Amino acid sequence: MKSVFKWTALALVTCLPFSAQAHRAWLLPSATVLSGEAPWITVDAAVSNDLFYFEHFPLRLQGIGDLGQEQPGARPRPAAQLQLFAPDGSPAKAENGSIGRYRSTFDVELKQKGTYKIAVANSGLFASWKENGQNQRWMGSAEAFAKAVPAKADDLKVSQNDTRMEVFVTSGNPTETVLKTTGKGLELAPITHPNDLFAGETAEFAFLLDGKPAADVEISVVPGGNRYRDDLGEINLKTDAQGKVAITWPTAGMYWLEAELKTTEGVSKPASERRASYSVTLEVLPQ
């Protein structure tokens, strides 16, 4: 029997611990702070070794155009659902979407003044087991688990995975409607607005797990452009007992922030542990 694989690109990346994570999934907006009447942004979505550099494969997103053909030899990767919210909380629309060999891309017209949220959220089970001496892996919904995974599989391990990826973009003055959390999974509850970040200043964020403060969450902050420097420039932090963390931005530029938490709290059978992860691309402006 061949190994069973069912992944999204986002799930593939977020199932790896920080120390082993060669590939990162990310969304990159052309800008996060804009002015003028109904400006546009372009967003790239990809998975790569180097941040914001196109060299591995696209983050495949539903609803942005033709999904196209897989690269030769690549495993099938179902598309993840893209979510866009206007400043008043209503759904926004992705325009001119396409999926290429190394990246997906789409445009968003910012018709309303205020802060938009672009998100990709994914939830499901990850299982690994042995069959006839071979390692088997599967990821999918709880409803599909019983049909896909043998009930008496050898060395069966099941984890519950919740992942979320976000970008915030503001036209005009920042607003807070789309900053409200959903109460599901690991989420960012900004104290400092994510579109009000400046080099040399300290921003404060809070992280929530299912709507409650998430303590001891590991935070990794990496500035973009690591392909062109010897030092990754990673900042490693942990949230405090209230789920809060403070970040002082060393320089202006685009940053990728990832938070990860492993726990046995809130786990639903057949899973024995839960992994929740969150990532966001942030633009830090010069003073």
C-alpha positions in Angstrom: 0.0 0.0 0.0 1.4 3.4 -0.9 1.8 6.1 1.7 -1.4 8.2 2.1 -0.9 11.9 1.9 -3.6 14.6 2.0 -2.1 18.1 2.7 -2.7 21.7 2.1 0.5 23.7 1.5 -0.2 25.6 4.7 -0.7 22.3 6.7 2.5 20.9 5.3 4.6 23.8 6.6 2.9 24.2 10.0 3.3 20.5 10.9 7.0 21.1 11.3 8.6 22.5 14.5 10.5 25.7 14.4 13.9 24.0 14.6 13.2 21.7 11.6 11.3 24.2 9.5 13.0 24.7 6.2 9.9 25.9 4.4 7.7 28.8 5.4 4.2 29.6 4.1 3.5 33.3 3.8 1.3 36.1 2.3 3.1 39.2 1.1 1.1 42.4 0.4 2.6 45.0 -1.9 1.9 47.5 0.9 0.0 47.6 4.2 -0.5 51.4 4.7 -2.1 53.3 1.8 -3.8 56.6 1.0 -5.9 58.0 -1.8 -9.3 57.0 -3.1 -9.9 53.2 -3.5 -6.2 52.2 -3.8 -5.2 48.6 -4.8 -2.8 46.1 -3.4 -1.3 42.9 -4.9 -0.8 39.9 -2.6 1.7 37.1 -3.3 1.2 33.7 -1.5 3.9 31.1 -1.5 5.9 28.5 0.4 9.7 28.9 0.3 13.0 28.4 2.1 13.9 32.1 2.0 11.2 34.6 3.2 9.4 36.5 0.4 11.5 34.8 -2.3 9.8 32.6 -4.9 11.6 29.3 -5.3 9.6 26.3 -4.0 5.8 26.2 -4.7 2.7 28.4 -4.6 0.3 28.5 -1.7 -2.8 27.2 -3.5 -5.9 29.2 -2.6 -9.5 28.6 -3.6 -11.4 31.3 -5.4 -8.5 33.2 -7.0 -8.4 31.6 -10.5 -7.4 28.5 -12.3 -5.6 26.1 -9.9 -3.5 24.9 -12.9 -1.3 21.8 -13.0 0.9 20.4 -10.3 4.7 20.5 -10.8 6.1 17.2 -12.1 6.6 14.8 -9.3 4.7 17.0 -6.7 2.2 15.5 -4.3 -1.4 16.8 -4.9 -2.1 19.8 -2.7 -5.7 20.8 -2.1 -6.3 24.5 -2.1 -6.9 26.4 1.1 -9.8 28.8 1.6 -8.9 32.5 1.3 -10.9 34.9 3.5 -11.1 38.7 3.0 -12.8 41.2 5.3 -13.5 44.9 4.7 -13.2 47.5 7.5 -16.9 47.1 8.3 -16.5 43.3 8.7 -18.2 42.5 5.4 -16.6 40.1 2.9 -14.2 41.7 0.4 -13.3 40.3 -3.0 -10.0 39.1 -4.5 -9.5 40.2 -8.1 -7.2 39.1 -10.9 -6.2 35.9 -9.2 -3.8 33.3 -10.7 -1.7 30.4 -9.5 1.7 30.0 -11.1 4.7 27.6 -10.7 6.2 29.4 -7.7 3.5 31.7 -6.3 -0.2 32.5 -6.2 -1.2 36.2 -6.6 -4.3 38.3 -6.4 -5.4 41.9 -6.2 -7.7 43.7 -3.7 -9.3 47.0 -4.2 -9.6 48.9 -1.0 -13.0 50.5 -1.6 -13.6 51.3 2.1 -11.4 53.5 4.4 -10.0 51.6 7.3 -8.3 48.2 8.0 -8.8 45.1 6.0 -8.0 41.5 7.0 -6.8 38.8 4.7 -6.7 35.3 6.2 -6.2 31.7 5.5 -7.4 29.3 8.2 -7.2 25.5 8.3 -8.3 22.9 10.9 -8.1 19.2 10.9 -6.4 16.0 12.1 -3.0 14.7 11.3 -2.3 11.0 11.7 0.8 8.8 11.3 1.1 5.1 11.6 2.9 2.0 10.3 1.6 -0.5 7.8 3.6 -3.4 6.5 6.7 -1.7 7.9 6.1 1.5 6.0 5.3 4.9 7.4 1.9 6.2 6.5 0.6 9.8 7.0 -2.7 11.4 6.5 -4.4 14.8 7.1 -8.0 15.7 6.8 -11.3 16.3 8.6 -12.5 14.5 11.7 -15.4 13.2 9.7 -13.1 11.6 7.1 -10.7 10.1 9.7 -12.5 6.8 10.3 -12.7 6.0 6.6 -9.1 6.9 5.8 -7.1 5.6 8.9 -7.2 1.9 10.0 -8.9 1.6 13.4 -6.2 -0.7 14.7 -3.2 0.8 13.0 0.3 0.1 14.5 2.0 3.0 16.3 -0.9 5.3 15.5 -0.4 8.9 16.6 -3.1 11.5 16.0 -2.9 15.3 16.5 -5.4 18.1 16.1 -4.0 20.9 14.0 -5.4 24.5 13.9 -3.5 27.0 11.7 -4.2 30.6 10.8 -2.3 33.0 8.5 -3.2 36.7 8.3 -2.3 40.1 6.8 -3.7 43.5 7.8 -3.9 46.4 5.3 -5.1 49.9 6.1 -6.4 52.6 3.7 -6.5 55.9 5.5 -6.8 55.8 9.3 -6.5 52.4 11.1 -9.8 50.8 12.4 -10.4 47.9 14.7 -13.5 46.0 13.5 -11.5 43.2 11.7 -9.1 42.9 14.6 -11.7 41.0 16.6 -10.8 37.4 17.1 -13.0 34.4 16.3 -12.5 32.5 19.5 -11.1 29.5 17.5 -7.5 28.3 17.5 -4.5 30.4 18.1 -5.1 34.1 17.2 -3.5 37.5 17.4 -5.3 40.1 19.6 -3.4 43.3 18.7 -2.7 45.8 21.5 -0.6 47.9 19.1 -2.4 48.1 15.8 -0.6 45.9 13.2 -0.5 48.8 10.7 1.1 51.2 13.2 4.6 49.7 13.5 7.8 51.8 13.3 11.5 51.0 13.5 13.0 51.5 16.9 9.6 51.4 18.6 8.1 48.6 20.7 4.8 46.9 19.8 2.7 44.9 22.1 0.5 41.9 21.0 -1.6 39.4 22.9 -2.2 35.8 21.8 -5.4 33.9 22.5 -6.1 30.2 22.3 -9.9 29.6 21.8 -10.5 33.1 23.1 -8.4 32.8 26.3 -4.9 34.2 27.0 -2.2 31.8 25.7 0.8 31.7 28.0 4.3 30.4 27.0 3.6 30.5 23.3 6.9 30.4 21.3 7.2 33.4 19.0 9.6 33.7 16.0 10.0 37.0 14.3 12.1 37.0 11.1 12.8 40.1 8.8 12.4 39.5 5.1 15.3 39.4 2.8 17.2 36.6 4.6 18.4 35.3 1.3 20.7 38.3 1.1 22.3 38.1 4.5 24.4 35.6 6.4 22.4 36.0 9.7 18.8 35.0 9.8 18.1 37.9 12.2 15.5 35.8 14.0 14.0 37.2 17.2 12.8 34.5 19.6 10.2 35.4 22.3 7.6 33.8 24.6 4.2 35.1 25.7 3.8 35.9 29.4 1.0 34.6 31.7 -1.5 37.0 30.1 -0.5 35.8 26.6 1.3 39.1 25.9 4.6 39.8 24.1 6.5 43.0 23.3 8.6 43.3 20.2 11.1 46.1 19.5 11.6 46.4 15.7 15.3 46.8 14.9 14.8 48.2 11.3 12.1 49.1 8.8 10.9 46.4 6.4 8.6 43.4 6.0 8.6 40.9 8.9 7.2 37.4 9.2 5.9 36.4 12.7 5.0 32.9 13.7 3.5 31.6 16.9 3.2 28.0 17.9 1.7 26.1 20.8 1.4 22.4 21.6 -1.1 21.4 24.3 -3.4 18.6 25.5 -6.1 21.2 26.4 -9.2 21.3 24.2 -8.2 18.1 22.4 -11.0 16.1 20.8 -10.8 12.4 20.2 -9.3 10.6 18.4 -6.4 13.2 18.8 -4.2 12.9 21.8 -2.5 16.3 21.4 -3.2 19.6 19.8 -1.0 21.9 17.8 -2.1 25.5 17.1 -0.1 27.9 15.0 -0.5 31.4 13.7 1.5 33.6 11.3 1.3 37.1 10.1 3.3 39.3 7.7 3.9 42.8 9.2 5.3 45.9 7.6 7.5 48.1 9.9 7.9 51.7 8.6 10.8 54.0 9.1 10.5 56.8 11.7 
